[in-house]
Amino acid sequence: MSSDRITVTRASRGLHGTITVPGDKSISHRVAILGALGKGSMQVQNYLCSEDCINTLKAMQQLGARITPGNTPQNFTLTGTGMQPCAPQHDIDCGNSGTGMRLMAGVLASLPFRSRMFGDESLSSRPMKRIIDPLASMGARITACGKKPGCAPLEIEGCKLAPVHYELPMASAQVKSAVLLAGMLATGTTSVHQPAITRDHTERLFEHFGIPCTVSENGLDVAVEGPAIPTNKDITVPGDISSAAFWLVAASIVPGSEITLLNVGLNPTRDAIITVLRRMGADIRINNRTECGEPYGDITVCAPQKLVGTEILKPEIPNLIDEIPVLAVAAAFAEGTTSIRNAAELRVKESDRIATVVGNLRTMGSAVEEFADGMEITGGTPLHGATMDCYGDHRIAMSFLMAGLQAEGETTLLNCHSINTSYPGFEEHLHLLTSC
Ligand code: S3P
């Protein structure tokens, strides 16, 4: 469990050591959902035991999935319902997780019972119309009953849905996946067109579980043939590159660092953080690259002589959307200007990540200009420690703790409990890498 307040000082000897970051959050949610609907039992290894993914697993248990514990909390046997789920007895708590709520909405809207999903304050103010609209066009009956229009709690009157072709108005893997999961349960071909390539874990898992799915050559069009029942098959979840990203940046900004991160997912729809950091001058090497449904490998990072600013290209944005807060921290330590535009989606994440990143960077003394769709950071000015809020946002907490490792004086992040939503064990890793 993360403490509520975490304080760091400059890591004057650099970061050193080898760690294994926890399992991938996006893949863990999808494994729980598909496995719960699937036929038969499977061993799940390295599931992310964070609050978000545990909430999704509990929701799936309410639908009738059975969990038999293994040797560690991350390893267990999941027995699916063979597409015979039962109605949940209680309202489903999605906690802080937009992914959990949006993906489960695609499934629950297609099942023959009523259900209700709710979340915490942050999730209750995030837009749900983006999944309600396409699912409604398939015949779904979903009511957003939150205080804010179009927001959770969601009340769902499940029914048989019709297939659809949907043009995504925004590059969102969550929306794409909600429609594809509903399409898996509908009769016929459901297809989506995305304006840019987004993470493809749903498509890869469809293949793993034997669900007929096709992807166009340019990767923008995806179709699923329903109805189809997943065939459960053992799976190992790779480490989360979004969690690894904090250490990639820390080791690149703190002189004298050399660290290795083991078994990190290297899916090409998620690896732009590596491309962009290398473009900025980072020394990142990948060893033991291998593939098992998802590519993964070991990453070694050494502090470079210097980092330089860069322009993040429009098609790169969906590929590193969750890494932008920590990339902005790297930019603050880089020579020159880094431009991050076309990223208005950041305003509807766990916090308004444009406002929270710009605010905290300025508090630490960095020169940042804010735009409606991003920010421009002029790096090179030494940062000073400060006490800052993370606004209930796990990635803001961890990003600014990384900044604190190369700032003058003490840096304290308040309300860090949210780190448990994605990175259990973060404080232990922080201690391990900074204490050698
Ligand atoms: C996710 C997709 C992204 C990402 C989120 C996880 C997923 O959200 O920010 O953390 O697992 O599909 P959007 O699809 O809304 O951009």
Residues whose N, C-alpha, C, O or C-beta is under 5 A from the ligand:
A	BS01	S3P	S26 T99 A171 S172 A173 Q174 V175 I321 D322
